[in-house]
């Protein structure tokens, strides 16, 4: 074979090798984008009043080693202003290790909020809760249609955790990013010496300049911090460590106005196997806080393995040590108390 023939042979061989390499890289890239890892939630069984859909659990927060579960309408549970629920961490850990699982029955924490519900027009209930020592902070949603209002209220929990007393003389309205049907600042976080609240809707097409509202512990406004564009809804947040926190990022297919063609997080990190098959989105996203603003970390979102076409309306989030996350739903599809291990 002469040199000219050898040269002619080398070209198609080189092209073939390049084609194989490109195909392998393309396949691997798209496999990772479509089948990103998912975490399967473990359902923890609740008993008593908290287990019923009427509980409409909307928030979680640790007070020491006790997990406080916030119902949207505490007045449904007990006399007067009603009650919240509480679970010791030791019981939760024991339930995770038990076979068969032992049902968890929270104890009641009485709520004292004199005339608060009646003083807020079109009161729609409590949405989030957070603690700073024995200080407690809650957000409230109110309004009708696109005429929505969000409020921040503080108070204290008794040392024996038998009562939460809200200071109804100091109710702070939270300015909303824009009018949106049934949306307000639903997520709440205590970081350092500040309270942060987060509007539900932060998608790029709907909220061009998302921001977190900042308050001191006397509920005095301290301005805003830039917040990243994240599609769908942000429904709760939980501090992890070193100013890092996680937030629930949820999409219910019935919210047609929140649907997008390009979900930047899914485009960057891929869709899990069940997320590629169903319309709803259930994931946790990691962010960092600094005095200059809030930003997404480089960590991939934690996608939850979906339960078929049934969307779980995740409303409450907390971190369980280094083990994973605790989440609760409201009444859709029913009351669920879930544990999601960290990857």
C-alpha positions as CSV (number, residue, x, y, z in Angstrom):
1,X,0.0,0.0,0.0
2,X,1.5,3.4,-1.0
3,X,1.6,6.5,1.2
4,X,-1.4,8.1,-0.6
5,X,-3.6,5.0,0.1
6,X,-2.5,5.0,3.7
7,X,-3.5,8.7,4.1
8,X,-6.8,8.0,2.5
9,X,-7.4,5.2,5.0
10,X,-6.4,7.2,8.1
11,X,-9.0,9.9,7.5
12,X,-12.1,7.7,7.7
13,X,-10.7,5.8,10.6
14,X,-10.0,9.0,12.5
15,X,-13.5,10.3,11.7
16,X,-15.0,7.0,12.9
17,X,-13.0,7.2,16.2
18,X,-14.2,10.8,16.7
19,X,-17.8,9.8,16.0
20,X,-17.6,7.0,18.6
21,X,-16.1,9.3,21.2
22,X,-18.7,12.0,20.5
23,X,-21.6,9.5,20.7
24,X,-20.3,8.1,24.0
25,X,-20.0,11.6,25.5
26,X,-23.4,12.6,24.2
27,X,-25.0,9.4,25.6
28,X,-23.4,9.8,29.0
29,X,-24.3,13.5,29.1
30,X,-27.9,12.9,28.3
31,X,-28.2,9.9,30.5
32,X,-27.0,12.0,33.5
33,X,-29.4,14.8,32.5
34,X,-32.4,12.6,32.2
35,X,-31.7,10.1,35.0
36,X,-30.2,12.2,37.8
37,X,-30.3,10.4,41.2
38,X,-33.4,10.6,43.2
39,X,-34.0,10.0,47.0
40,X,-36.9,7.9,48.0
41,X,-38.8,9.3,51.0
42,X,-39.7,7.1,54.0
43,X,-43.1,7.7,55.4
44,X,-43.2,8.0,59.2
45,X,-46.6,7.1,60.7
46,X,-48.4,9.8,62.8
47,X,-51.2,9.1,65.1
48,X,-53.7,11.3,66.9
49,X,-55.1,14.5,65.5
50,X,-52.0,15.4,63.6
51,X,-52.5,12.4,61.3
52,X,-55.8,13.7,59.8
53,X,-55.8,15.8,56.6
54,X,-57.6,18.6,58.6
55,X,-54.3,19.2,60.3
56,X,-53.0,20.9,57.1
57,X,-49.5,21.0,58.4
58,X,-47.7,24.0,56.9
59,X,-44.4,24.3,58.7
60,X,-41.7,22.6,60.8
61,X,-39.1,24.0,63.2
62,X,-36.8,22.7,65.9
63,X,-37.1,24.1,69.4
64,X,-34.1,22.5,71.0
65,X,-34.5,18.8,70.5
66,X,-38.3,19.0,69.9
67,X,-39.8,19.3,66.5
68,X,-42.7,21.7,66.4
69,X,-45.3,21.0,63.7
70,X,-47.4,24.0,62.7
71,X,-51.0,23.4,61.5
72,X,-52.4,26.1,59.1
73,X,-55.4,26.4,61.4
74,X,-54.4,25.7,65.0
75,X,-57.9,26.6,66.3
76,X,-59.1,23.2,65.0
77,X,-57.1,21.6,67.8
78,X,-58.2,22.5,71.3
79,X,-60.0,25.4,73.0
80,X,-59.4,29.1,72.5
81,X,-56.7,29.7,69.8
82,X,-56.0,26.0,69.5
83,X,-52.7,24.2,69.5
84,X,-49.6,23.2,67.6
85,X,-48.0,19.7,67.7
86,X,-44.6,18.6,69.0
87,X,-42.4,15.5,68.7
88,X,-39.2,14.8,70.6
89,X,-36.2,14.1,68.4
90,X,-35.5,10.9,70.3
91,X,-38.9,9.5,69.3
92,X,-38.3,10.4,65.6
93,X,-34.9,8.6,65.6
94,X,-36.4,5.6,67.3
95,X,-39.2,5.4,64.7
96,X,-36.6,5.5,61.9
97,X,-34.8,2.5,63.5
98,X,-37.8,0.5,64.5
99,X,-39.1,-2.6,62.6
100,X,-42.1,-2.5,62.5
101,X,-42.3,1.3,62.8
102,X,-43.8,2.7,65.9
103,X,-46.5,5.3,65.3
104,X,-45.6,8.8,66.5
105,X,-48.2,10.7,68.5
106,X,-47.2,14.4,69.0
107,X,-48.1,16.2,72.2
108,X,-50.1,19.5,72.0
109,X,-48.5,23.0,72.5
110,X,-51.3,25.4,73.4
111,X,-51.4,28.6,71.3
112,X,-52.3,32.0,72.8
113,X,-52.9,34.6,70.1
114,X,-55.7,36.9,71.4
115,X,-57.9,38.3,68.6
116,X,-55.1,37.8,66.0
117,X,-57.3,35.9,63.6
118,X,-60.2,38.4,63.8
119,X,-57.9,41.4,63.4
120,X,-56.6,40.2,60.0
121,X,-59.0,40.5,57.1
122,X,-59.5,37.3,55.1
123,X,-57.2,35.3,57.4
124,X,-55.9,32.2,55.6
125,X,-53.9,30.7,58.3
126,X,-50.3,30.2,59.5
127,X,-47.7,29.3,56.9
128,X,-44.2,29.0,58.5
129,X,-42.5,28.9,61.9
130,X,-38.9,29.4,63.2
131,X,-37.2,29.8,66.6
132,X,-34.4,31.9,68.1
133,X,-34.0,30.3,71.5
134,X,-37.4,30.7,73.2
135,X,-38.4,33.3,70.7
136,X,-40.8,32.1,68.1
137,X,-41.8,33.7,64.7
138,X,-44.6,32.8,62.4
139,X,-45.8,34.0,59.0
140,X,-49.5,34.4,58.2
141,X,-51.2,34.5,54.9
142,X,-54.4,36.5,54.2
143,X,-56.4,37.9,51.3
144,X,-58.5,36.8,48.4
145,X,-57.6,36.2,44.8
146,X,-54.6,38.5,43.9
147,X,-55.3,40.8,46.8
148,X,-52.9,38.9,49.1
149,X,-51.1,40.0,52.2
150,X,-48.4,38.4,54.3
151,X,-47.6,39.1,58.0
152,X,-44.9,38.3,60.4
153,X,-45.6,37.8,64.1
154,X,-43.3,37.0,67.1
155,X,-43.8,35.5,70.5
156,X,-42.3,33.1,73.0
157,X,-42.6,29.4,73.8
158,X,-42.7,28.4,77.5
159,X,-39.7,26.5,78.9
160,X,-41.8,23.4,79.3
161,X,-43.1,23.7,75.7
162,X,-46.7,23.7,76.9
163,X,-47.6,27.0,75.3
164,X,-46.7,29.4,72.5
165,X,-47.8,33.0,73.2
166,X,-47.8,35.4,70.3
167,X,-47.4,39.1,70.7
168,X,-50.5,40.3,68.9
169,X,-49.6,44.0,69.5
170,X,-46.8,43.7,67.1
171,X,-47.9,42.4,63.7
172,X,-45.7,43.3,60.8
173,X,-47.0,43.2,57.2
174,X,-44.5,41.8,54.7
175,X,-44.4,43.7,51.3
176,X,-45.2,41.2,48.6
177,X,-43.1,41.0,45.4
178,X,-46.2,41.3,43.1
179,X,-49.9,40.4,43.2
180,X,-50.4,36.7,42.7
181,X,-53.4,34.5,43.5
182,X,-53.0,32.8,46.9
183,X,-49.2,33.5,47.1
184,X,-47.3,35.3,49.9
185,X,-44.0,35.0,51.8
186,X,-44.5,31.4,52.9
187,X,-41.0,30.4,53.9
188,X,-39.2,31.7,57.0
189,X,-35.6,31.3,58.3
190,X,-33.7,32.6,61.3
191,X,-30.0,33.2,60.4
192,X,-27.6,34.9,62.9
193,X,-29.4,38.0,64.2
194,X,-31.9,38.2,61.3
195,X,-35.3,36.8,60.3
196,X,-35.6,36.1,56.5
197,X,-38.9,35.6,54.7
198,X,-39.2,34.3,51.1
199,X,-41.9,34.9,48.6
200,X,-43.3,31.7,47.0
201,X,-42.9,32.7,43.4
202,X,-39.4,33.5,42.1
203,X,-39.4,32.2,38.5
204,X,-37.5,34.2,35.9
205,X,-40.6,35.1,33.8
206,X,-42.7,36.1,36.8
207,X,-40.4,37.7,39.3
208,X,-37.5,39.6,37.6
209,X,-35.9,40.8,40.8
210,X,-36.7,38.3,43.6
211,X,-35.6,39.3,47.1
212,X,-35.8,38.0,50.7
213,X,-37.2,40.4,53.3
214,X,-35.0,40.9,56.4
215,X,-36.2,41.7,59.9
216,X,-34.6,42.0,63.3
217,X,-35.9,40.1,66.3
218,X,-38.2,43.0,67.2
219,X,-39.7,42.7,63.7
220,X,-38.2,45.9,62.5
221,X,-37.6,45.8,58.7
222,X,-33.9,45.7,57.6
223,X,-34.3,45.9,53.9
224,X,-34.0,43.1,51.4
225,X,-31.4,40.7,50.0
226,X,-31.2,39.4,46.4
227,X,-32.6,36.0,45.9
228,X,-32.0,33.6,43.0
229,X,-34.5,33.0,40.2
230,X,-35.9,29.5,41.0
231,X,-38.9,28.2,39.0
232,X,-42.2,27.0,40.6
233,X,-42.8,27.5,44.4
234,X,-40.6,27.9,47.5
235,X,-42.7,26.6,50.4
236,X,-40.3,26.3,53.4
237,X,-36.7,26.6,54.3
238,X,-34.4,25.0,56.9
239,X,-30.9,26.0,58.1
240,X,-28.2,23.4,57.8
241,X,-24.8,24.7,58.7
242,X,-22.4,27.6,58.0
243,X,-25.1,29.8,56.6
244,X,-26.2,27.1,54.2
245,X,-29.9,26.2,54.0
246,X,-32.3,24.1,52.1
247,X,-35.7,25.0,50.6
248,X,-38.6,23.0,49.3
249,X,-39.0,23.7,45.6
250,X,-42.4,22.3,44.4
251,X,-44.6,22.3,41.3
252,X,-48.2,21.1,41.2
253,X,-49.2,20.5,37.6
254,X,-52.5,22.3,38.3
255,X,-50.6,25.6,38.7
256,X,-50.6,26.2,34.9
257,X,-49.3,29.8,35.4
258,X,-46.1,28.5,37.0
259,X,-45.3,25.9,34.2
260,X,-42.2,26.7,32.2
261,X,-40.6,25.2,29.1
262,X,-37.0,25.7,30.5
263,X,-36.4,24.7,34.1
264,X,-32.8,25.9,34.6
265,X,-32.0,23.6,37.5
266,X,-33.3,20.5,35.5
267,X,-31.4,21.6,32.5
268,X,-28.2,21.9,34.5
269,X,-28.4,18.9,36.7
270,X,-30.8,16.6,34.9
271,X,-34.2,15.0,35.8
272,X,-34.6,12.0,37.9
273,X,-36.1,8.9,36.4
274,X,-39.6,9.6,37.9
275,X,-39.3,13.3,37.2
276,X,-38.8,12.5,33.6
277,X,-42.0,10.5,33.6
278,X,-44.4,12.9,35.5
279,X,-45.3,16.5,35.5
280,X,-44.9,17.5,39.1
281,X,-41.6,18.6,40.7
282,X,-40.6,17.7,44.2
283,X,-37.1,18.7,45.2
284,X,-34.9,20.4,47.8
285,X,-32.5,23.1,46.7
286,X,-29.4,24.2,48.6
287,X,-28.5,27.9,49.1
288,X,-26.1,30.1,51.0
289,X,-26.8,33.3,52.9
290,X,-24.4,36.2,53.2
291,X,-25.0,39.9,54.0
292,X,-24.7,40.6,50.3
293,X,-27.5,38.2,49.3
294,X,-28.6,34.6,48.8
295,X,-27.3,32.3,46.1
296,X,-27.7,28.8,44.9
297,X,-24.8,26.5,45.8
298,X,-23.1,24.2,43.2
299,X,-24.8,21.2,44.7
300,X,-27.4,19.4,42.6
301,X,-31.0,19.6,43.9
302,X,-32.2,16.6,45.9
303,X,-35.1,15.2,43.8
304,X,-37.6,13.1,45.6
305,X,-38.8,9.8,44.0
306,X,-42.3,10.7,42.8
307,X,-45.4,8.7,43.8
308,X,-46.8,8.2,40.4
309,X,-49.0,11.1,39.3
310,X,-49.9,12.0,42.9
311,X,-48.4,15.3,43.7
312,X,-47.4,15.7,47.4
313,X,-47.9,19.3,48.5
314,X,-44.8,19.7,50.6
315,X,-45.2,22.6,53.1
316,X,-42.8,22.0,55.9
317,X,-39.0,21.2,56.1
318,X,-36.4,20.7,58.7
319,X,-32.9,19.1,58.8
320,X,-32.5,16.0,61.0
321,X,-28.8,16.1,62.1
322,X,-26.6,14.8,59.4
323,X,-29.0,12.1,58.5
324,X,-31.4,13.9,56.2
325,X,-34.6,15.9,56.1
326,X,-38.0,15.8,57.6
327,X,-40.9,17.0,55.5
328,X,-44.7,17.4,55.9
329,X,-47.5,17.9,53.5
330,X,-50.8,19.7,54.0
331,X,-54.0,17.8,53.2
332,X,-52.9,16.9,49.6
333,X,-52.9,14.0,49.0
334,X,-53.2,13.5,52.8
335,X,-51.1,14.3,55.9
336,X,-47.7,12.8,55.2
337,X,-44.6,13.0,57.5
338,X,-41.6,12.0,55.5
339,X,-37.9,11.4,56.1
340,X,-35.6,11.9,53.1
341,X,-32.0,10.7,53.6
342,X,-29.1,12.9,52.4
343,X,-27.4,11.5,49.3
